[in-house]
């Protein structure tokens, strides 16, 4: 059974992502990250979504949480990791994406924030929401 780990920085993102797989009949579980809960990926689950609650944390805290989860996922040989980011690019996106690379020891990461149907586009490296640069 192929395994997919999804890391979302808040509960809404975790649920929004997880429900897409559940609606297709794919065995999916959504969990909230806590530092005391051991990381496991049940054999009966194909998609595990973890709400890391990293959006309000410092960049360093967010990096550490995502790094550790990715490192553990790699040790468990989970073949696919998807880092869900906020659609308005809020949160610790840079540090969390770096943590994915560092935690998995991968060299390449694809980050595609555009979603034209919702008014989000990227032109010449600048992300727009309804033709307004996202930073404004």
Secondary structure, DSSP 8 states (H G I E B T S, - for coil): ---EEEEESSHHHHHHHHHHHHTTT--EEEEE--TTS-----TT-SEEEEE---TTS-HHHHHHHHHHHHHHHHHTT--EEEEE--TT--SSHHHHHHHHHHHHT-S-------BGGGTEEEETTEEEETTEETT-
